Amino acid sequence: MTETKPSQSICNVDDLIASLDQAVVAPDDPTRCSQVMATLMAAFCDGNAILEEALLATSEKGYARRLLHHDSKGAYSIVVMVWGADQGTPLHDHSGTWCVECVTQGSIKVTNFKREANRDSEAGILDFSEQQSQMAGVGEAGKLIPPFEYHIIHNPCPETAVTVHVYGGEIMRCNTFEKIEGGGYQKHVRELSYTP
């Protein structure tokens, strides 16, 4: 995750949505994601508690994923994810959609991967190389712009972590990649849902 300077003070979710409405109209994904990063950091850099408590509950079934806002034009969505101790994702992508992630509570570990040439494309077996792994704390944000979208998020700490994700649309399906014996990763399609 990369840190950028917050652009303005954001006091509540309505302010966040209004700022993101402006940020996402940028002409290209790199500019759009940089503006979204600045907005999220402005909202959460001081540990601001602008999210309702109901969004912050952990789930015993795995990390919680809750929709905060879906833009009526389909330009973006905001999803709150809550990570209990040792909860995380498998290696996954965002189905070709840009994303900006910001830590609002606790700390998470983000490990980025680069997709290499297919080992066996007909069988859905791919190769990846680990690129970078780092811890991110409150107010730190990062962006994923396809084709650089492969990563793992994990909470290695005993405390609950919360992240806010802004996607270029609403993601309800992604690909996960399971490491297999003999090398490579097996691709699986995963349907996504929201946690009650």
JOLINJO-V821252 format. One line per field, one symbol per residue. ss: DSSP state (~ for helix, > for strand, _ for the rest). psi: psi as a letter, one per 20 degrees, with the letter a starting at -180 (. if undefined). burial: 1 if it has 9 or more other ideal C-beta (glycine too) atoms within 8 Angstrom, else 0. A space follows every 50 residues. Layout:
ss = ???
psi = ???
burial = ???
This chain:
ss = _>__________~~~~~~~~~~~_____~~~~~~~~~~~~~~~~______ __~~~~_______>>>>>>>______>>>>>>>____>__>>______>> >>>>>__>>>>>>>>____>~~~_>>_>>>>>>>>>____>>>>>__>_> >>>>______>>>>>>>_____>>>>>>>_____>>>>>>>_____
psi = qqprpqhrppirhggggghhhhhijqirgggghghgghghhhhjhjkpmi qqhhijqrpiiaqqopphqophijhrqppppporpjqarrprakkjpqqp pppipbqqppoqqppaqpgnhhjkprqqppgqpqqpapiqqrqooqjmjp rppqnjqhqqqpqpppqmaoojqrpqoppqqiqrpppqpppqrqp.
burial = 10010100010010111011101101000011111111111111101101 10001101100011111100100001111111110011101111001111 11111111111111000010000111110000000101111111110011 1111100001111111111010011111010001111101000010
